[in-house]
Amino acid sequence: MKGIITVLGKDKVGIIAAVCTYLSERQVNILDISQTIVQGFFSMLMIVDMPAQIDFAQLANGLRELGEGLELEIKLQREDIFESMHRI
């Protein structure tokens, strides 16, 4: 199952490392990643492939909690829902 992860917040050292480590520990593969920093604000978009047996809600909550600890907003959405929401 594919997912879209967004990360937003003030830039600081270790954001990418923390998110990637969290995902790696849960066998989530990063398929594509884009990040930028604009006037001190960090944004990242990741497309990930999640193992079939993963609990989506648990992963989404874990990422949200990771973000809270880093003072960031981290969201996980299912790719199919994300595409439906952004289709014109």
Long-range contacts (C-beta under 8 A, 24 or more apart in sequence): 1-49, 1-50, 1-52, 1-54, 1-56, 1-78, 1-79, 2-31, 2-47, 2-48, 2-49, 2-50, 2-78, 2-79, 2-80, 3-28, 3-47, 3-48, 3-49, 3-50, 3-56, 3-59, 3-76, 3-77, 3-78, 3-79, 4-45, 4-46, 4-47, 4-48, 4-76, 4-77, 4-78, 4-79, 4-82, 5-44, 5-45, 5-46, 5-48, 5-63, 5-74, 5-75, 5-76, 6-43, 6-44, 6-45, 6-46, 6-73, 6-74, 6-75, 6-77, 7-35, 7-42, 7-43, 7-44, 7-45, 7-46, 7-67, 7-72, 7-73, 7-74, 8-41, 8-42, 8-43, 8-44, 8-72, 8-73, 9-41, 9-42, 9-67, 9-70, 9-71, 9-72, 9-73, 10-40, 10-41, 10-42, 10-71, 10-72, 11-37, 11-40, 11-41, 11-42, 12-42, 12-70, 12-71, 14-70, 15-42, 15-44, 15-70, 15-72, 16-44, 18-66, 18-70, 19-44, 19-46, 19-63, 19-66, 19-74, 22-62, 22-63, 22-66, 23-48, 26-51, 26-54, 26-59, 26-62, 27-51, 27-54, 28-54, 28-59, 42-72, 47-79
